[in-house]
């Protein structure tokens, strides 16, 4: 009862209002500010994390797209460095005498597809012959090796012939080398043979209308003795292909960086076009600046008149109005430019 009585008294109301104004109001303001600061901080952190995640995902996607574009360009632009095909020679045996009665020849199929070699790329083509140092080959002397390049329809695209022979070794050199290498010869580590590398083409380029798919090889000698033969095609790299093959890390860094720059530039341009500066506002700003220049010119003319400069008056037959380029632009500009439909 006493508390209720004191609560209704003037003294209680006076002190309660003072305390509420000094202490409780500050407490409520502090609490409200704390809650607002916490909410704003949480919102900022959330937005920062979200924007950072989106930026990280977009950056990773752009980097991976740049790497994929360089890899795709590398495999599309770089040719296969080398191709090797075995040559299985066949010939016609003699009926009465021993030996062969025709030139050894072979058909080498490079590919079953439409094309194997890259158009515009230079190639070196070799025929490797593995020949024993037999008396027949030593007495053979020089012989010819020919190759005919044909397309899928058996159309002859190119033909090349090269001469070859065994490297000469004197009987004394042959005897000394045999004595020195006799342990290896006995155990079969080495053999008495020579490998001839004949360069049929030093700068062969594929014909786009007749891509080569098959090669016919012929050795024009009936007394030759061979262990094996093979066809070797090597790409002769030049220019950018040479740099990309011999310096792959440097080329990859430059290529990925170039792709990254192009993608970022296109992405930035697209973003600016969609969400950036508006053309309508640009026209409004342009016309506003023209009107401002015109108004400044009129003010300067009025100042000149006030200062005593007199202009020559026009005759009665001449018009006293002068049309400037700003008047023409004002007439062509939209009515809502500058916020009013009248003149400036």
C-alpha positions as CSV (number, residue, x, y, z in Angstrom):
1,X,0.0,0.0,0.0
2,X,2.8,2.3,0.9
3,X,4.6,1.6,-2.4
4,X,1.4,2.3,-4.4
5,X,0.9,5.5,-2.5
6,X,4.5,6.7,-3.1
7,X,4.3,5.7,-6.8
8,X,1.5,8.1,-7.3
9,X,3.2,11.0,-5.6
10,X,4.8,13.9,-7.4
11,X,8.3,13.2,-5.9
12,X,8.3,9.7,-7.2
13,X,7.2,10.8,-10.7
14,X,9.9,13.5,-10.7
15,X,12.8,11.3,-9.7
16,X,11.6,8.4,-11.9
17,X,11.5,10.7,-15.0
18,X,15.0,12.0,-14.2
19,X,16.4,8.5,-13.7
20,X,14.6,7.4,-16.9
21,X,16.1,10.3,-18.8
22,X,19.6,9.9,-17.5
23,X,20.1,6.2,-17.0
24,X,17.4,4.1,-18.6
25,X,17.3,6.1,-21.8
26,X,21.0,5.7,-22.2
27,X,20.8,2.1,-21.5
28,X,18.1,1.6,-24.2
29,X,20.0,3.7,-26.7
30,X,23.2,1.6,-26.0
31,X,21.3,-1.6,-26.3
32,X,19.7,-0.5,-29.6
33,X,23.0,0.6,-31.0
34,X,24.6,-2.7,-30.0
35,X,21.9,-4.7,-31.6
36,X,22.1,-2.5,-34.8
37,X,25.9,-2.8,-34.9
38,X,25.7,-6.6,-34.4
39,X,23.1,-6.9,-37.1
40,X,25.0,-4.6,-39.5
41,X,28.3,-6.4,-38.8
42,X,26.7,-9.8,-39.4
43,X,25.2,-8.6,-42.6
44,X,28.5,-7.1,-43.8
45,X,30.3,-10.3,-42.9
46,X,27.7,-12.4,-44.7
47,X,27.8,-10.1,-47.8
48,X,31.6,-10.2,-47.7
49,X,31.8,-13.9,-47.5
50,X,29.2,-14.3,-50.2
51,X,30.9,-11.8,-52.6
52,X,34.3,-13.4,-51.8
53,X,32.9,-16.8,-52.6
54,X,31.3,-15.7,-55.9
55,X,34.5,-13.9,-56.8
56,X,36.6,-17.0,-56.0
57,X,34.3,-19.2,-58.1
58,X,34.3,-16.8,-61.0
59,X,38.1,-16.4,-60.9
60,X,38.6,-20.2,-60.7
61,X,36.2,-20.7,-63.6
62,X,38.1,-18.1,-65.7
63,X,41.5,-19.6,-64.9
64,X,40.3,-23.2,-65.8
65,X,38.7,-21.9,-69.0
66,X,42.0,-20.2,-70.0
67,X,43.9,-23.4,-69.3
68,X,41.4,-25.5,-71.2
69,X,41.6,-23.1,-74.2
70,X,45.4,-23.4,-74.3
71,X,45.3,-27.2,-74.1
72,X,42.8,-27.3,-76.9
73,X,44.8,-24.9,-79.0
74,X,48.0,-26.9,-78.3
75,X,46.6,-30.3,-79.4
76,X,44.9,-28.6,-82.4
77,X,47.9,-26.6,-83.5
78,X,50.8,-28.9,-82.7
79,X,51.4,-32.0,-85.0
80,X,52.6,-35.4,-83.9
81,X,56.3,-35.2,-83.7
82,X,57.1,-38.5,-85.3
83,X,55.6,-41.5,-87.0
84,X,57.2,-44.9,-87.4
85,X,56.0,-47.7,-89.7
86,X,57.7,-51.1,-90.4
87,X,58.5,-52.0,-94.0
88,X,57.8,-55.6,-94.8
89,X,59.5,-56.3,-98.1
90,X,58.3,-58.9,-100.5
91,X,59.8,-60.1,-103.7
92,X,59.6,-62.9,-106.3
93,X,61.8,-65.9,-105.8
94,X,63.7,-67.4,-108.7
95,X,62.6,-70.9,-109.9
96,X,65.9,-72.3,-111.1
97,X,68.7,-70.2,-109.4
98,X,68.9,-69.2,-105.8
99,X,68.2,-65.6,-104.8
100,X,65.5,-63.2,-105.8
101,X,64.3,-62.4,-109.2
102,X,62.5,-59.1,-108.6
103,X,63.2,-55.9,-106.7
104,X,62.1,-56.0,-103.0
105,X,59.1,-53.8,-102.5
106,X,56.5,-53.1,-99.8
107,X,53.2,-51.4,-99.2
108,X,53.1,-49.2,-96.1
109,X,49.8,-48.0,-94.8
110,X,50.2,-44.8,-92.9
111,X,46.6,-44.5,-91.7
112,X,43.1,-45.9,-92.3
113,X,41.6,-42.4,-91.9
114,X,41.3,-39.6,-94.4
115,X,44.6,-37.9,-93.3
116,X,47.5,-38.4,-90.9
117,X,49.9,-35.5,-91.7
118,X,49.1,-31.9,-90.9
119,X,48.6,-29.5,-93.8
120,X,51.1,-26.7,-93.9
121,X,53.6,-28.5,-91.7
122,X,57.0,-29.6,-93.1
123,X,58.1,-33.2,-92.6
124,X,61.3,-35.2,-93.0
125,X,60.9,-38.7,-94.3
126,X,63.5,-41.4,-93.8
127,X,63.9,-45.0,-94.8
128,X,66.1,-47.0,-92.3
129,X,67.8,-50.1,-93.7
130,X,69.5,-52.6,-91.4
131,X,72.0,-54.5,-93.5
132,X,74.6,-57.1,-92.5
133,X,78.2,-56.6,-93.4
134,X,78.1,-59.7,-95.7
135,X,80.3,-60.2,-98.8
136,X,77.2,-59.8,-101.0
137,X,76.4,-56.4,-99.6
138,X,80.0,-55.3,-99.7
139,X,80.2,-56.2,-103.4
140,X,76.8,-54.7,-104.1
141,X,78.0,-51.1,-104.3
142,X,75.4,-48.4,-104.8
143,X,71.7,-49.1,-105.1
144,X,68.5,-47.0,-105.4
145,X,65.6,-46.7,-102.8
146,X,62.4,-45.2,-104.1
147,X,59.2,-44.2,-102.4
148,X,55.8,-43.4,-103.9
149,X,53.3,-41.4,-101.8
150,X,49.6,-41.9,-102.7
151,X,46.3,-40.8,-101.3
152,X,43.3,-42.8,-100.4
153,X,42.2,-43.1,-104.0
154,X,45.7,-44.3,-105.1
155,X,46.5,-41.0,-106.7
156,X,50.3,-40.4,-106.8
157,X,51.0,-37.3,-104.7
158,X,54.8,-37.4,-104.8
159,X,57.8,-39.7,-105.6
160,X,61.4,-39.6,-104.4
161,X,64.5,-41.8,-105.0
162,X,67.8,-41.8,-103.2
163,X,71.0,-43.8,-103.7
164,X,72.8,-45.6,-100.9
165,X,75.6,-48.0,-100.1
166,X,77.4,-49.6,-97.1
167,X,80.0,-47.5,-95.4
168,X,83.4,-48.6,-96.5
169,X,85.8,-50.2,-94.0
170,X,89.2,-51.5,-94.9
171,X,90.1,-55.2,-94.2
172,X,92.6,-54.1,-91.5
173,X,90.0,-51.9,-89.8
174,X,87.5,-54.7,-90.0
175,X,90.0,-57.2,-88.5
176,X,90.9,-54.9,-85.6
177,X,87.3,-54.1,-84.8
178,X,86.4,-57.7,-84.9
179,X,89.3,-58.6,-82.5
180,X,88.4,-55.8,-80.1
181,X,84.7,-56.5,-80.1
182,X,85.0,-60.3,-80.2
183,X,83.7,-60.8,-76.6
184,X,80.6,-58.8,-77.4
185,X,80.2,-60.6,-80.7
186,X,80.5,-64.0,-79.1
187,X,77.9,-63.3,-76.4
188,X,75.6,-61.6,-79.0
189,X,75.6,-58.1,-77.5
190,X,76.4,-56.6,-80.9
191,X,76.3,-57.8,-84.5
192,X,78.3,-57.1,-87.6
193,X,75.8,-54.9,-89.3
194,X,75.2,-51.3,-90.4
195,X,72.1,-49.1,-90.3
196,X,71.6,-46.8,-93.3
197,X,69.3,-43.7,-92.8
198,X,68.2,-42.5,-96.2
199,X,66.5,-39.1,-96.2
200,X,63.9,-39.3,-99.0
201,X,62.3,-35.9,-98.2
202,X,63.9,-33.0,-96.3
203,X,60.9,-30.6,-96.5
204,X,57.7,-32.5,-97.5
205,X,54.4,-30.7,-97.1
206,X,51.0,-32.3,-97.3
207,X,48.8,-31.5,-100.2
208,X,45.3,-30.7,-99.0
209,X,43.6,-32.0,-102.1
210,X,45.5,-35.3,-102.0
211,X,46.5,-36.2,-98.4
212,X,48.9,-39.1,-98.2
213,X,47.6,-42.4,-96.7
214,X,49.9,-45.0,-98.2
215,X,53.5,-45.3,-99.2
216,X,55.0,-47.8,-101.7
217,X,58.7,-48.5,-101.1
218,X,61.0,-50.3,-103.6
219,X,64.7,-51.2,-103.4
220,X,66.1,-51.4,-106.9
221,X,68.6,-54.2,-106.4
222,X,68.1,-58.0,-106.7
223,X,71.3,-58.8,-104.8
224,X,70.8,-56.8,-101.6
225,X,70.5,-58.5,-98.2
226,X,68.5,-56.9,-95.4
227,X,67.7,-57.6,-91.8
228,X,64.8,-55.1,-91.5
229,X,63.5,-51.8,-92.8
230,X,61.4,-49.1,-91.4
231,X,59.8,-45.8,-92.5
232,X,60.3,-42.8,-90.2
233,X,58.4,-39.5,-90.5
234,X,59.5,-36.6,-88.3
235,X,57.9,-33.2,-88.2
236,X,60.3,-30.3,-88.9
237,X,59.1,-27.7,-86.4
238,X,59.5,-24.0,-87.1
239,X,58.3,-20.7,-85.7
240,X,55.7,-20.9,-83.0
241,X,55.5,-24.7,-83.0
242,X,59.2,-24.9,-82.4
243,X,58.9,-22.6,-79.3
244,X,55.8,-24.4,-78.0
245,X,57.6,-27.8,-78.2
246,X,61.1,-26.9,-76.9
247,X,59.9,-24.4,-74.2
248,X,56.5,-25.8,-73.1
249,X,56.4,-24.1,-69.6
250,X,57.2,-20.7,-71.0
251,X,54.7,-21.2,-73.8
252,X,52.0,-22.4,-71.4
253,X,52.5,-19.4,-69.1
254,X,52.3,-16.9,-72.0
255,X,49.3,-18.7,-73.6
256,X,47.3,-19.0,-70.4
257,X,48.0,-15.4,-69.5
258,X,46.9,-14.2,-72.9
259,X,43.7,-16.2,-72.7
260,X,43.1,-15.0,-69.2
261,X,43.5,-11.4,-70.3
262,X,41.1,-11.8,-73.3
263,X,38.4,-13.5,-71.2
264,X,38.6,-10.9,-68.4
265,X,38.5,-8.1,-70.9
266,X,35.4,-9.5,-72.7
267,X,33.8,-10.3,-69.3
268,X,34.4,-6.7,-68.1
269,X,33.1,-5.2,-71.3
270,X,30.0,-7.3,-71.1
271,X,29.4,-6.5,-67.5
272,X,29.9,-2.8,-68.1
273,X,27.5,-2.9,-71.1
274,X,24.8,-4.7,-69.1
275,X,25.1,-3.1,-65.6
276,X,27.4,-0.1,-66.2
277,X,27.0,3.3,-67.8
278,X,23.6,3.9,-69.5
279,X,23.4,5.4,-72.9
280,X,20.3,7.5,-72.2
281,X,22.0,9.2,-69.3
282,X,25.0,9.8,-71.5
283,X,22.8,11.6,-74.1
284,X,21.2,13.6,-71.3
285,X,24.5,14.7,-69.9
286,X,25.7,15.6,-73.4
287,X,22.8,17.8,-74.2
288,X,23.0,19.3,-70.7
289,X,26.6,20.3,-71.3
290,X,25.7,21.8,-74.7
291,X,23.0,23.9,-73.1
292,X,25.3,25.0,-70.4
293,X,27.9,26.1,-72.9
294,X,25.2,28.0,-74.8
295,X,24.0,29.8,-71.7
296,X,27.6,30.7,-70.8
297,X,28.0,32.1,-74.3
298,X,24.9,34.2,-73.9
299,X,26.0,35.5,-70.5
300,X,29.4,36.5,-72.0
301,X,27.6,38.3,-74.9
302,X,25.5,40.3,-72.4
303,X,28.6,41.2,-70.5
304,X,30.3,42.5,-73.6
305,X,27.2,44.6,-74.5
306,X,27.3,46.1,-71.0
307,X,31.0,46.9,-71.3
308,X,30.3,49.1,-74.3
309,X,31.1,46.7,-77.2
310,X,28.6,47.4,-80.0
311,X,27.7,44.8,-82.6
312,X,26.9,45.8,-86.2
313,X,23.2,45.9,-86.6
314,X,21.7,43.9,-89.5
315,X,19.8,45.6,-92.3
316,X,16.0,45.4,-92.5
317,X,16.1,42.7,-95.1
318,X,18.4,40.4,-93.1
319,X,17.3,38.2,-90.2
320,X,18.5,39.1,-86.8
321,X,18.6,35.6,-85.6
322,X,21.6,33.3,-85.9
323,X,21.2,29.6,-85.9
324,X,24.0,27.8,-84.2
325,X,24.8,24.1,-83.8
326,X,23.6,24.2,-80.2
327,X,20.1,25.3,-81.4
328,X,19.9,22.4,-83.8
329,X,21.0,20.0,-81.1
330,X,18.4,21.5,-78.7
331,X,15.7,20.9,-81.2
332,X,16.8,17.3,-81.8
333,X,17.2,16.5,-78.1
334,X,14.3,14.9,-76.1
335,X,11.8,17.1,-74.3
336,X,12.7,15.8,-70.8
337,X,16.4,16.6,-71.1
338,X,17.7,18.6,-68.1
339,X,14.4,18.1,-66.2
340,X,12.2,20.7,-68.0
341,X,10.6,21.0,-71.5
342,X,11.5,24.7,-72.0
343,X,14.7,26.3,-73.0
344,X,17.5,26.8,-70.5
